[in-house]
Structure formats: structure tokens, C-alpha cells
Amino acid sequence: MTPSERNNLRAQTELDEGAYVWQRATTARDRSVSFTHPASHSASGRTSPAKDGAYEYDDTEDAPLKDDYDDLLGYSADFLSSMLSPQRALCHQKFELVVDDLCFIGHPVCAEAGGTWRFKPEVRQNARGRGSKKRQPSGEELSISQEVESPDSRIPSLPPVQESAWLHTFHVVFVHDLPDTSSSASGNIEKYFDVIYEQIAFTLTAVLFQEQVLSNFVESECETLGALKDEYAAKGKPLEEYMSSALKVSSIASAMKTLYEAIKSRSLAHLTVHSLPLELQLPPYLDSLLHSEDDLESGELTYQGDEMAREHNPWGRELSFAWRLPSLDPWKSLLLLETEDNSDVYMSLRNSNIRDEDRLLAEQLIKFLEMADVTLSFVDMSSLLDWDLETQVFPIVRWLIHHRRAKIVDIVHRELKTVFTLPSKFEAPLKELSAEFKQAFPHSSVPSLPKLLATISTSSTNHFYGTVVKTKDLLPIYLDVVLWMLKRDLLVTLHLRVRIVVPAELKERARSKWRTRRRQRRKSFGKARNRILQEKDIDADEEKPLDTLFGSPKWLPLSPKGARERARRGSVSQESENSDIVSSPIPELEEENDVEDKDGDDETGKEDEELGREKDDRFPSVIIDPGRATVVEKLWLREMSEGKNEILARRFQQINQFFDGKCTDDEILYRAEISRKQLREVLHHYDEYLQTFMHPS
């Protein structure tokens, strides 16, 4: 193949591959550079007509600079401004607009008629800082206190009134590329943008609205940024220099930059808007909502769109999806994470300026943080603090998880007698982790991270103490090692699970004993029936003369009217009356006998069928769900306790419902309310019928 043919083939290949590459529609559209645009913003903050000396770029060499300042995302600033500034009736509600391949999301707000900014008295304020974020499609006004999480809320008891010089509306807009429709699951795009609105756009707008009402903050920031832009544009300075200066003079600009970087890195954004601390974030696995429905990773995420499912989700609405959190169970524990702002949090909680109604909450949070430990379950913490688990412990846990200051883990044994294994993959390269581990644990008794991981992986059936520690003197330092590894997801806890196996010999014994009991029961039923029939015949003979004396076996005194009607119909012959006495047994006895015979036959057939055919009894089997055992499975379970200690037999009957291979040992201890020693005793004495194995939760 000649060089020219190879080049032609390469060009054709690139052309073919380009047909499958999803591109924005605006990338193929050239920007217009021929028109003249007036100054974007005067020093007063208002758009003004073009003036002499204002920047007007008609030359070709100045066009790129004009594009930097006045063209955004391929559209002119005027077009975007008119498109993203809705009328008053459309303010104070969700804004979502799709233009070409871009989606604009925000929550526009506006002042009242006359340019007055104020809080709405009809909106109930939430003193605790986080309330319901359910949106009203009719346009419910913003309630800032519902969204701002700050120890020192500055919302006064009576909403103030702030007169604005020129700002009558503002709109913080988040712009997103529409995902490739060929790789996005159907229906998930709408959910994806809804999360962005609830978690980011609405909350940030709420804070800015509050500060605008309190101190005209947004108007002042717009004045500053507008004047700075006019100055840099008039001097012909590049946009990068203007942005660098804007970050120094505007808290809104710096907050926007921090938020953008946090969203890109899927981290928690720590913002400061007008000296007000704020934390914003998106769920860490939100992008997975856009994966194909056939993607296994996406299949693990269940979007709790059903209201009923959301109500029963212990994590609540904010943490119900795209977080991949383990179940919030009472037998789990909490691992506090090291964050850069932990000291700031403690200082804020201990601040003497916080309101009295928030001080109690702050004291409770500090008390819980000092108590939290991986060796204690949530139930233990609740008991030690004398708190209610559902209403006091779990809300704090959800708050810590949502702000990425803690994570849910399994309980770690105080003496590190916990079985660990390694995850399928590490979140960071092993080289980086090893360097960090060596710096954190320079102690000579602690091996390098690769050696430690190798030791754990080769002995996953033994607990950490017997595999690694081996001496109590090293327990404190190795406890720190375990915590360090858990924070970086380098360890996976294995739990004991139990299943019940029924041997073939036990099945045969249970069936033989059942057949013996059935024969005895049938024999006792026959004797009882004969006795009842004999007693019935004797009673009938004794009552016959008395009945024939009155001419009826069922004699009852008649009223005069009834007597006349009976005489008119005629009496029944004596013989037919006597035959009715003999042939008709007592109804109660007849029903009882029939039920006994019928139940005996049905029970015999049903249990014969459930006991299994002879060929099925030749093999052992597993009781899948002991909590819903069938009649025959209950016979097998009773047979397992034959000859056992009475106390152990009762305990086995109490806890065997959890031996389904799904419940972990920690869950069994919690639900059955027994100790680990009592569980070990049952497992030891019923070892021949139990299958135990280790598996992660």
C-alpha cells in the first residue's frame, strides 16, 4: 500500500469513527463576529446604550476579545439574558429550559412590586435550618431558613424590607450538556436534572435571596462585578485577567468557582457567601443514573421514585439514591472521617453566638461525636446516651453521612477478632497508598502495606488478631491501622452466616416416628368413635318412651294457634317418628366424627406428600426459609432437638428462623437478643445440621 493510500484509508477511518461521536450542535456553528455590541454593564449596574469610548469591536483582530466578554456557550449575552429572565409569574419556582444540546436549570426570584425585597410571612420558617424541600408547582415563595444550614442563622423574627436601587430580579443558572441519548437510560435524564436542581440550584439561590433581603448583597455584588468588567473590557484586557480579579473582590465569584470544581470532582463544596458558610454537593454516583439500564453498576442503583418506597427508606429523600450507602441497621457502627474543616465545625458548635434553640442541638451533636466508636453499634450508642434510636441517633448519623464526615461500617471487635478480606479494587493506586501508610505508621512492628495486604488475603478465614497482631501489646497501634484502612476502603468485613442442612438419615427417622404417631392417632380415633356411638344408642333408648309419650321425638309446647295448624295438617305416623329417632344421629356428634375422619384423611395425605417420596429422602436438603417452614420441615427441626438439652433446644427453636444464609451474626444477636456466647453454644451442639460460612455484608 502506497503512502497516499494509507493516508486516504486513515482519513476515511477517522471520518467513519466521527459519525459515531456525539458532538454538541453549537460546535459546528461559527460565531458571528460582525455585529457591534454596547457596554455590557455600566458602573451603576444597568445596561446602557452604546457610548463614545465604550468598547466596540469592529476589527477582525478584536473579535476574539469581544467573543470572550459577550458570547457565552455560542450565544450572545443579550439572547441569554432575555431567555433566562422570566416574567414575575414564573419566578419562585423551578426553571428548566433546553436549547439545542444545553439544559439551563435554576430558580429565578424577584422583588415585589416597587422593587422591595422581603421574606414572605406566610411561609413558615424552620429554626433548625433544614426543612422539606418539596417544591410547589404553583410557585411557592422561597423560605430561606428551610435550606440554609448555619449554626448562626441571621434571619430575624420579623422579615425585614430592603429597598433595591435597580435590581428587581436575579437568576442563578446552571448550564449542563445534554447527555448522549444513545447511552442514557430512558427516563433517568429527568431524574438527573431534578437532583441538580434540588441539591444545588435551589439551595444556593435560597442563600443569595436571604442575603439580598437582609443587606442588598446580590445587588452590591452585581455592581462590583459589572464595574470591574467594564474596566477590563475598556482596557482590552483578556477575560482571564478579569476572572482572576473577580475572584478576589467577589464572594459570589469565588463561591461559583469552588462549586464548579467540587461538582467536577464529585466532592463536597465548602462555600462562603457573604461570610456565611455553606456546604453543597451532588450525590457521588449521580452520573451512574445516566448509564444504560443493562449496566450492572447502574442496576445497583434504585431510584426511589415511588413515594411509598421513599417514605420507608431509612436514609430519607436526599440519600435514597446515587449514594450507594449500606443499610442503616441498628447493629451497624459509625466511622468518623478526617476532614479539613472538622476543627471549624467544633468551633462553630461551641460558638457562644448561636441561638438558644440551636445550642441544645449543638451540644447533642458534640456529645454524640465524642461517643461514636467503631467498636459500638448504634444500639449501644443509643443505650449509653439514653437516646431514642430512631428519633435522635439516626438523624445525626444521616447528617454526618450527608456531609461526608462519617461512613457506615460493620462493628470492629475490641480485640480485633474480626475477619477481614480485601476489596476487588482499590480507590487509589497502591503506590500512593503505600507511601501514605508508611508515613502514618513508621513503627517497626508494622509491616509495609503490600505485606500487610498479602497476609490478610492469604488468611481470610482467621480473624485479624490471630493473623496479624498476635500480641496484646500491639492492639492500640493496629487498631489505628484498621481504622486507617477502613477509611480508604481497603478492608471488607466478613460475617458468619448459617444454613440448616437436613441429612437423609434424619428425614427417615422423622417419617418413621410420624407414621407411628399416625397409627396411634387413628386407633385412638376409632375407639373414641365407637364409644360415642354406644353412648348415643343408650341415650336414644332411654329417651324413646318419653318422646313417644308426647307423639314427637322433638316435642315442644305449642301455642293455641300452632296446635290448630298441627291438627289441621295431621300427625305424623308413629313409625316414621321412631325411624327418625334411630336413623338421625345427634348433629354435634355427627359433625365431630366427620371432621375427625376427614381431617385425619386429609392430614395423612398432605403430610405423606410433604414428607417427600422415597427417592427424595435419599439425599440431604437445605431448609431455604426456616422462618416459614412447612409442616414437614418443622418435623425435621423438632427431630434435630431430640436428645438435646432442653434449654439449648428452646434456644435453637428461637433462633433457627435466622439460619437462612442471609442474616449475619450481628443481626442474629440483635434480633434474637442473645449473646455471642449463647450463639456459639447453639452452633456447637447443632453442628451436624448446620452449614456455616463467611461472607461480606
Secondary structure, DSSP 8 states (H G I E B T S, - for coil): --HHHHHHHHHHHHHHHHTTS---GGGGS----SS----S--TTSS-----TTS----SGGGHHHHHHHHEETTEEHHHHHHHT---GGG-SS-EEEEETTEEEEE--EE-BTTTEEE--TTS---TTS-------TTT----GGGT---TT----SS--EEE-SS--EE--EEEEE---TTSS-TTHHHHHHHHHIIIIIHHHHHHHHHHHHHH-HHHHHHHHHHHHHHHHHHTT--HHHHHHHHHHH-HHHHHHHHHHHHHHHT--EEEEETTEEEEE---TTGGGGGS-TT-HHHHT-----SHHHHHT-TTTTTTSSSS------TT-EEEE---TTHHHHHHHHT-TTS-HHHHHHHHHHHHHHHH--TTS-HHHHHHHHT--IIIIIHHHHHHHHHTTSEEEE----TT----EE--SS-SS-HHHHHHHHHHH---TTS--HHHHHHHHHHTTTS-HIIIII-SGGGHHHHHHHHHHHHHTT--EEEEEEEEEEE-HHHHHHHHHHHHHHHHHHHHHHHHHHHHHHHHHHHHHHHHHHHHHHTT-TT-----HHHHHHHHHH----HHHHHHHHHH---HHHHHHHHHHHHHHHHHHHHHHHHT--TTGGGS-EEES-GGG--HHHHHHHHHHTTTS-HHHHHHHHHHGGG-BSSS-HHHHHHHHT--HHHHHHHHHHTGGGEEEEEEE-
